[in-house]
Amino acid sequence: MSGKPIMGSRMRKIGWAAVLLTCTSAYGALHLKVNSVKSEVRQAERRIVALREQKLMLETEFETRANQQQLANWNEVDFGYQAPTAKQFLEGERQLAQFGTPRAKGAPEPITVAHAPVETEESIFPAMVSPITGKAIAAEVPRDNPPKPIARENLSARLMRPAQRVEIGPIAGGAE
């Protein structure tokens, strides 16, 4: 009788292992099914978002086209506007200037703006200084093209020269 309890104990262990293996397999299959359903739900949500965006775009397009028709109706009936024709376009500034009139007596002088020529060969400004250390910051310069030194008297003469006068033209709607 001593052999039967050992055999029953082994059968129980094998039974429990089979039950555990079955449960683990069922859990794995269920887990895969849940993940596939989640994936389908995400795809459906993305599709819903895409369709909402498309609906919003189509509504905007519809409203825009409806407003264009309303504007066209207002232009024709209320304001009398018409689309420009080909002979209404100008070739350039000279043709535009032909429509201008000379300045009337007592009209204000044209607005002038100070304008200095742009220095292209070398910078006229002193080196940048670090606010923390107070020392000059070295700019990276290619070794094959070193910068030209600027004489101090040259720099101050350039900074102090008078600005050139540039004429813009009369103010629209000025006194006549």
KOLSESE-382894 format. One record per residue: residue number from 1; residue in one letter; x, y, z of N, C-alpha, C in turn. Coordinates in nm, 3 decimals, decimal comma, m for minus. Layout:
<atoms>
(NUM 'A' (X Y Z) (X Y Z) (X Y Z))
...
</atoms>
This chain:
<atoms>
(1 'M' (0,080 m0,119 0,000) (0,000 0,000 0,000) (0,084 0,125 0,000))
(2 'S' (0,203 0,108 0,027) (0,288 0,226 0,030) (0,311 0,281 m0,110))
(3 'G' (0,297 0,202 m0,218) (0,317 0,246 m0,355) (0,201 0,329 m0,407))
(4 'K' (0,078 0,302 m0,360) (m0,039 0,373 m0,409) (m0,040 0,520 m0,368))
(5 'P' (m0,005 0,553 m0,244) (m0,006 0,696 m0,212) (0,096 0,773 m0,294))
(6 'I' (0,210 0,716 m0,327) (0,310 0,787 m0,407) (0,256 0,806 m0,548))
(7 'M' (0,191 0,703 m0,601) (0,135 0,712 m0,735) (0,023 0,816 m0,738))
(8 'G' (m0,062 0,824 m0,638) (m0,170 0,923 m0,632) (m0,115 1,063 m0,619))
(9 'S' (m0,008 1,080 m0,544) (0,056 1,210 m0,527) (0,113 1,258 m0,661))
(10 'R' (0,173 1,163 m0,735) (0,229 1,200 m0,866) (0,117 1,238 m0,963))
(11 'M' (0,010 1,166 m0,959) (m0,103 1,194 m1,049) (m0,163 1,331 m1,018))
(12 'R' (m0,170 1,364 m0,887) (m0,221 1,496 m0,849) (m0,129 1,605 m0,901))
(13 'K' (0,002 1,585 m0,887) (0,098 1,685 m0,936) (0,086 1,701 m1,087))
(14 'I' (0,074 1,592 m1,159) (0,059 1,599 m1,305) (m0,074 1,664 m1,339))
(15 'G' (m0,178 1,635 m1,264) (m0,310 1,697 m1,286) (m0,304 1,847 m1,264))
(16 'W' (m0,240 1,888 m1,154) (m0,227 2,031 m1,127) (m0,142 2,101 m1,236))
(17 'A' (m0,039 2,036 m1,282) (0,044 2,093 m1,388) (m0,038 2,108 m1,516))
(18 'A' (m0,123 2,008 m1,545) (m0,208 2,015 m1,664) (m0,309 2,128 m1,651))
(19 'V' (m0,369 2,142 m1,532) (m0,465 2,250 m1,507) (m0,396 2,386 m1,521))
(20 'L' (m0,275 2,398 m1,462) (m0,199 2,523 m1,470) (m0,164 2,555 m1,615))
(21 'L' (m0,121 2,454 m1,690) (m0,088 2,472 m1,832) (m0,211 2,514 m1,911))
(22 'T' (m0,325 2,452 m1,883) (m0,450 2,487 m1,951) (m0,490 2,631 m1,920))
(23 'C' (m0,482 2,670 m1,792) (m0,517 2,806 m1,752) (m0,423 2,909 m1,816))
(24 'T' (m0,294 2,878 m1,818) (m0,196 2,969 m1,879) (m0,223 2,984 m2,028))
(25 'S' (m0,256 2,876 m2,096) (m0,288 2,881 m2,240) (m0,413 2,964 m2,263))
(26 'A' (m0,516 2,942 m2,179) (m0,640 3,019 m2,192) (m0,614 3,167 m2,168))
(27 'Y' (m0,531 3,197 m2,065) (m0,497 3,337 m2,037) (m0,424 3,400 m2,155))
(28 'G' (m0,328 3,329 m2,214) (m0,253 3,380 m2,329) (m0,344 3,407 m2,447))
(29 'A' (m0,436 3,314 m2,476) (m0,530 3,333 m2,587) (m0,622 3,452 m2,561))
(30 'L' (m0,670 3,463 m2,436) (m0,757 3,574 m2,399) (m0,682 3,706 m2,410))
(31 'H' (m0,556 3,708 m2,366) (m0,473 3,829 m2,372) (m0,456 3,873 m2,518))
(32 'L' (m0,428 3,780 m2,608) (m0,412 3,813 m2,749) (m0,542 3,868 m2,808))
(33 'K' (m0,655 3,808 m2,769) (m0,785 3,854 m2,817) (m0,815 3,995 m2,768))
(34 'V' (m0,785 4,023 m2,641) (m0,808 4,157 m2,585) (m0,723 4,260 m2,660))
(35 'N' (m0,596 4,227 m2,685) (m0,509 4,320 m2,757) (m0,557 4,346 m2,899))
(36 'S' (m0,608 4,242 m2,966) (m0,659 4,263 m3,101) (m0,784 4,351 m3,099))
(37 'V' (m0,871 4,334 m2,999) (m0,990 4,419 m2,988) (m0,948 4,563 m2,958))
(38 'K' (m0,849 4,581 m2,869) (m0,799 4,716 m2,840) (m0,746 4,782 m2,966))
(39 'S' (m0,673 4,708 m3,047) (m0,619 4,760 m3,172) (m0,731 4,803 m3,266))
(40 'E' (m0,834 4,722 m3,275) (m0,948 4,758 m3,359) (m1,017 4,884 m3,307))
(41 'V' (m1,028 4,897 m3,176) (m1,091 5,016 m3,116) (m1,007 5,140 m3,149))
(42 'R' (m0,873 5,130 m3,136) (m0,786 5,245 m3,170) (m0,801 5,284 m3,316))
(43 'Q' (m0,806 5,184 m3,404) (m0,823 5,214 m3,546) (m0,957 5,281 m3,571))
(44 'A' (m1,061 5,236 m3,504) (m1,193 5,297 m3,519) (m1,191 5,441 m3,468))
(45 'E' (m1,124 5,465 m3,355) (m1,115 5,601 m3,301) (m1,039 5,692 m3,397))
(46 'R' (m0,930 5,642 m3,455) (m0,853 5,722 m3,552) (m0,939 5,755 m3,674))
(47 'R' (m1,015 5,658 m3,718) (m1,103 5,680 m3,833) (m1,209 5,783 m3,799))
(48 'I' (m1,264 5,777 m3,678) (m1,364 5,875 m3,634) (m1,302 6,015 m3,634))
(49 'V' (m1,181 6,029 m3,581) (m1,114 6,159 m3,578) (m1,091 6,210 m3,720))
(50 'A' (m1,045 6,122 m3,809) (m1,021 6,161 m3,948) (m1,151 6,205 m4,015))
(51 'L' (m1,260 6,133 m3,989) (m1,388 6,169 m4,049) (m1,440 6,301 m3,993))
(52 'R' (m1,418 6,326 m3,863) (m1,459 6,455 m3,805) (m1,382 6,570 m3,868))
(53 'E' (m1,250 6,550 m3,887) (m1,169 6,655 m3,950) (m1,214 6,679 m4,094))
(54 'Q' (m1,245 6,570 m4,166) (m1,292 6,585 m4,302) (m1,428 6,656 m4,305))
(55 'K' (m1,515 6,623 m4,210) (m1,645 6,689 m4,202) (m1,628 6,838 m4,175))
(56 'L' (m1,537 6,873 m4,082) (m1,512 7,013 m4,052) (m1,459 7,086 m4,174))
(57 'M' (m1,366 7,022 m4,248) (m1,312 7,084 m4,368) (m1,422 7,107 m4,472))
(58 'L' (m1,509 7,007 m4,490) (m1,617 7,021 m4,588) (m1,717 7,128 m4,546))
(59 'E' (m1,747 7,137 m4,415) (m1,836 7,242 m4,368) (m1,776 7,380 m4,392))
(60 'T' (m1,646 7,392 m4,365) (m1,577 7,519 m4,388) (m1,580 7,555 m4,536))
(61 'E' (m1,553 7,457 m4,620) (m1,556 7,480 m4,766) (m1,695 7,523 m4,810))
(62 'F' (m1,798 7,456 m4,757) (m1,935 7,491 m4,793) (m1,968 7,633 m4,751))
(63 'E' (m1,932 7,669 m4,627) (m1,960 7,804 m4,578) (m1,883 7,908 m4,658))
(64 'T' (m1,760 7,876 m4,696) (m1,681 7,970 m4,774) (m1,745 7,993 m4,910))
(65 'R' (m1,786 7,884 m4,974) (m1,849 7,900 m5,105) (m1,984 7,972 m5,094))
(66 'A' (m2,057 7,948 m4,987) (m2,184 8,018 m4,966) (m2,157 8,166 m4,944))
(67 'N' (m2,053 8,199 m4,870) (m2,019 8,340 m4,847) (m1,973 8,407 m4,976))
(68 'Q' (m1,902 8,333 m5,063) (m1,859 8,390 m5,190) (m1,980 8,429 m5,274))
(69 'Q' (m2,080 8,345 m5,274) (m2,201 8,376 m5,350) (m2,270 8,498 m5,291))
(70 'Q' (m2,276 8,505 m5,157) (m2,338 8,620 m5,092) (m2,260 8,747 m5,123))
(71 'L' (m2,126 8,739 m5,118) (m2,044 8,856 m5,151) (m2,063 8,897 m5,296))
(72 'A' (m2,071 8,800 m5,385) (m2,095 8,833 m5,526) (m2,230 8,902 m5,544))
(73 'N' (m2,331 8,854 m5,472) (m2,462 8,919 m5,479) (m2,456 9,062 m5,427))
(74 'W' (m2,389 9,084 m5,314) (m2,375 9,219 m5,260) (m2,299 9,308 m5,357))
(75 'N' (m2,192 9,255 m5,415) (m2,113 9,334 m5,509) (m2,197 9,379 m5,628))
(76 'E' (m2,277 9,289 m5,681) (m2,358 9,323 m5,798) (m2,471 9,420 m5,763))
(77 'V' (m2,546 9,387 m5,659) (m2,668 9,461 m5,629) (m2,640 9,586 m5,545))
(78 'D' (m2,577 9,570 m5,430) (m2,563 9,680 m5,335) (m2,447 9,775 m5,369))
(79 'F' (m2,331 9,721 m5,402) (m2,213 9,804 m5,417) (m2,179 9,835 m5,563))
(80 'G' (m2,223 9,754 m5,654) (m2,194 9,777 m5,796) (m2,051 9,744 m5,834))
(81 'Y' (m1,984 9,661 m5,758) (m1,847 9,623 m5,791) (m1,846 9,525 m5,907))
(82 'Q' (m1,736 9,529 m5,984) (m1,717 9,434 m6,092) (m1,576 9,381 m6,086))
(83 'A' (m1,554 9,264 m6,142) (m1,419 9,208 m6,146) (m1,333 9,293 m6,240))
(84 'P' (m1,205 9,308 m6,209) (m1,119 9,390 m6,295) (m1,102 9,325 m6,433))
(85 'T' (m1,090 9,409 m6,532) (m1,066 9,361 m6,668) (m0,917 9,370 m6,699))
(86 'A' (m0,875 9,314 m6,811) (m0,733 9,310 m6,846) (m0,676 9,449 m6,867))
(87 'K' (m0,754 9,543 m6,918) (m0,699 9,677 m6,944) (m0,688 9,761 m6,817))
(88 'Q' (m0,735 9,710 m6,704) (m0,722 9,783 m6,577) (m0,590 9,755 m6,508))
(89 'F' (m0,513 9,657 m6,552) (m0,385 9,626 m6,489) (m0,277 9,715 m6,548))
(90 'L' (m0,178 9,751 m6,465) (m0,070 9,839 m6,507) (0,055 9,759 m6,539))
(91 'E' (0,136 9,814 m6,630) (0,260 9,749 m6,671) (0,371 9,767 m6,568))
(92 'G' (0,377 9,879 m6,501) (0,486 9,903 m6,407) (0,468 10,037 m6,336))
(93 'E' (0,578 10,082 m6,270) (0,571 10,206 m6,192) (0,551 10,328 m6,280))
(94 'R' (0,609 10,327 m6,399) (0,596 10,445 m6,488) (0,450 10,467 m6,527))
(95 'Q' (0,382 10,358 m6,559) (0,242 10,372 m6,596) (0,160 10,419 m6,475))
(96 'L' (0,195 10,372 m6,356) (0,127 10,416 m6,234) (0,155 10,564 m6,208))
(97 'A' (0,278 10,607 m6,235) (0,314 10,748 m6,211) (0,238 10,842 m6,303))
(98 'Q' (0,193 10,796 m6,418) (0,116 10,881 m6,509) (m0,017 10,923 m6,447))
(99 'F' (m0,068 10,844 m6,354) (m0,194 10,878 m6,289) (m0,176 10,980 m6,177))
(100 'G' (m0,051 11,005 m6,136) (m0,024 11,097 m6,027) (m0,042 11,242 m6,070))
(101 'T' (m0,059 11,330 m5,973) (m0,072 11,474 m5,999) (0,041 11,545 m5,927))
(102 'P' (0,083 11,662 m5,978) (0,188 11,735 m5,907) (0,138 11,782 m5,771))
(103 'R' (0,233 11,806 m5,682) (0,197 11,850 m5,548) (0,132 11,987 m5,553))
(104 'A' (0,024 12,002 m5,481) (m0,048 12,129 m5,477) (0,026 12,228 m5,388))
(105 'K' (m0,007 12,358 m5,403) (0,053 12,460 m5,318) (0,007 12,438 m5,175))
(106 'G' (0,101 12,449 m5,082) (0,068 12,432 m4,941) (0,066 12,287 m4,897))
(107 'A' (0,092 12,195 m4,987) (0,096 12,054 m4,949) (0,220 12,027 m4,866))
(108 'P' (0,215 11,937 m4,773) (0,332 11,910 m4,690) (0,445 11,848 m4,773))
(109 'E' (0,566 11,867 m4,723) (0,683 11,808 m4,789) (0,673 11,656 m4,783))
(110 'P' (0,733 11,589 m4,880) (0,732 11,443 m4,874) (0,809 11,394 m4,752))
(111 'I' (0,768 11,277 m4,701) (0,835 11,218 m4,586) (0,971 11,168 m4,631))
(112 'T' (1,073 11,199 m4,553) (1,208 11,151 m4,584) (1,254 11,060 m4,471))
(113 'V' (1,333 10,963 m4,506) (1,382 10,865 m4,410) (1,534 10,865 m4,416))
(114 'A' (1,597 10,862 m4,300) (1,742 10,853 m4,297) (1,783 10,715 m4,347))
(115 'H' (1,887 10,714 m4,430) (1,931 10,587 m4,489) (2,081 10,591 m4,502))
(116 'A' (2,148 10,495 m4,445) (2,293 10,485 m4,458) (2,324 10,366 m4,547))
(117 'P' (2,426 10,378 m4,631) (2,459 10,263 m4,717) (2,506 10,144 m4,633))
(118 'V' (2,477 10,028 m4,681) (2,512 9,905 m4,610) (2,658 9,873 m4,638))
(119 'E' (2,733 9,846 m4,532) (2,873 9,807 m4,546) (2,878 9,659 m4,575))
(120 'T' (2,940 9,621 m4,685) (2,943 9,480 m4,720) (3,079 9,416 m4,696))
(121 'E' (3,189 9,493 m4,710) (3,321 9,432 m4,701) (3,359 9,396 m4,558))
(122 'E' (3,334 9,482 m4,467) (3,374 9,454 m4,329) (3,275 9,520 m4,234))
(123 'S' (3,267 9,469 m4,118) (3,173 9,521 m4,019) (3,228 9,650 m3,959))
(124 'I' (3,141 9,746 m3,934) (3,185 9,871 m3,875) (3,158 9,875 m3,725))
(125 'F' (3,105 9,767 m3,672) (3,074 9,761 m3,530) (3,187 9,696 m3,452))
(126 'P' (3,208 9,738 m3,327) (3,312 9,675 m3,246) (3,273 9,531 m3,210))
(127 'A' (3,370 9,457 m3,159) (3,347 9,317 m3,124) (3,243 9,306 m3,013))
(128 'M' (3,169 9,194 m3,011) (3,069 9,170 m2,907) (3,140 9,137 m2,776))
(129 'V' (3,080 9,181 m2,664) (3,139 9,159 m2,533) (3,041 9,076 m2,451))
(130 'S' (3,093 8,975 m2,381) (3,011 8,891 m2,297) (2,961 8,971 m2,176))
(131 'P' (2,831 8,968 m2,146) (2,781 9,042 m2,030) (2,826 8,980 m1,898))
(132 'I' (2,867 8,855 m1,900) (2,907 8,787 m1,776) (3,053 8,815 m1,744))
(133 'T' (3,141 8,793 m1,843) (3,284 8,808 m1,818) (3,336 8,946 m1,851))
(134 'G' (3,269 9,018 m1,940) (3,317 9,151 m1,980) (3,428 9,143 m2,084))
(135 'K' (3,459 9,025 m2,133) (3,565 9,008 m2,232) (3,503 8,994 m2,371))
(136 'A' (3,582 9,028 m2,472) (3,534 9,019 m2,609) (3,510 8,873 m2,646))
(137 'I' (3,404 8,851 m2,724) (3,371 8,718 m2,771) (3,434 8,701 m2,908))
(138 'A' (3,511 8,596 m2,924) (3,577 8,573 m3,052) (3,480 8,504 m3,146))
(139 'A' (3,459 8,565 m3,262) (3,374 8,504 m3,363) (3,456 8,405 m3,442))
(140 'E' (3,391 8,297 m3,483) (3,462 8,198 m3,563) (3,480 8,250 m3,704))
(141 'V' (3,606 8,254 m3,749) (3,639 8,306 m3,880) (3,714 8,197 m3,956))
(142 'P' (3,680 8,173 m4,082) (3,755 8,075 m4,159) (3,902 8,117 m4,169))
(143 'R' (3,992 8,022 m4,157) (4,136 8,053 m4,157) (4,185 8,104 m4,291))
(144 'D' (4,118 8,068 m4,401) (4,166 8,112 m4,530) (4,120 8,254 m4,564))
(145 'N' (4,030 8,314 m4,484) (3,981 8,449 m4,510) (3,978 8,528 m4,378))
(146 'P' (4,094 8,570 m4,327) (4,094 8,641 m4,199) (4,033 8,781 m4,214))
(147 'P' (3,972 8,835 m4,107) (3,912 8,969 m4,116) (4,018 9,076 m4,124))
(148 'K' (3,981 9,189 m4,189) (4,072 9,302 m4,200) (4,056 9,388 m4,075))
(149 'P' (4,166 9,435 m4,017) (4,153 9,521 m3,899) (4,098 9,658 m3,938))
(150 'I' (4,020 9,716 m3,848) (3,959 9,846 m3,871) (4,030 9,948 m3,782))
(151 'A' (4,076 10,054 m3,843) (4,141 10,160 m3,766) (4,034 10,234 m3,686))
(152 'R' (4,067 10,274 m3,563) (3,971 10,342 m3,475) (3,923 10,473 m3,537))
(153 'E' (4,013 10,551 m3,596) (3,970 10,679 m3,654) (3,877 10,656 m3,773))
(154 'N' (3,901 10,549 m3,849) (3,813 10,513 m3,960) (3,674 10,476 m3,909))
(155 'L' (3,669 10,400 m3,801) (3,543 10,355 m3,746) (3,459 10,472 m3,698))
(156 'S' (3,519 10,565 m3,624) (3,441 10,678 m3,573) (3,397 10,768 m3,687))
(157 'A' (3,478 10,781 m3,792) (3,438 10,863 m3,905) (3,319 10,801 m3,976))
(158 'R' (3,316 10,669 m3,988) (3,204 10,602 m4,053) (3,076 10,612 m3,970))
(159 'L' (3,091 10,599 m3,838) (2,973 10,604 m3,752) (2,915 10,745 m3,743))
(160 'M' (2,998 10,848 m3,762) (2,953 10,986 m3,744) (2,916 11,055 m3,875))
(161 'R' (2,926 10,990 m3,989) (2,896 11,059 m4,115) (2,746 11,085 m4,124))
(162 'P' (2,705 11,188 m4,196) (2,562 11,222 m4,204) (2,487 11,118 m4,287))
(163 'A' (2,361 11,101 m4,254) (2,276 11,007 m4,326) (2,234 11,067 m4,459))
(164 'Q' (2,207 10,982 m4,555) (2,161 11,029 m4,685) (2,011 11,052 m4,678))
(165 'R' (1,964 11,146 m4,757) (1,822 11,179 m4,759) (1,754 11,098 m4,871))
(166 'V' (1,643 11,031 m4,836) (1,569 10,951 m4,933) (1,428 11,006 m4,939))
(167 'E' (1,378 11,036 m5,059) (1,245 11,091 m5,073) (1,145 10,979 m5,098))
(168 'I' (1,033 10,978 m5,025) (0,934 10,874 m5,040) (0,820 10,920 m5,130))
(169 'G' (0,772 11,040 m5,112) (0,662 11,091 m5,193) (0,558 11,157 m5,105))
(170 'P' (0,456 11,216 m5,166) (0,353 11,285 m5,086) (0,266 11,186 m5,009))
(171 'I' (0,209 11,235 m4,903) (0,119 11,155 m4,820) (m0,015 11,145 m4,891))
(172 'A' (m0,072 11,024 m4,897) (m0,202 11,005 m4,962) (m0,309 11,079 m4,883))
(173 'G' (m0,394 11,151 m4,954) (m0,504 11,223 m4,888) (m0,456 11,351 m4,821))
(174 'G' (m0,340 11,402 m4,862) (m0,285 11,525 m4,803) (m0,364 11,647 m4,847))
(175 'A' (m0,328 11,762 m4,792) (m0,397 11,889 m4,825) (m0,367 11,926 m4,968))
(176 'E' (m0,467 11,978 m5,036) (m0,450 12,016 m5,177) (m0,466 12,163 m5,193))
</atoms>
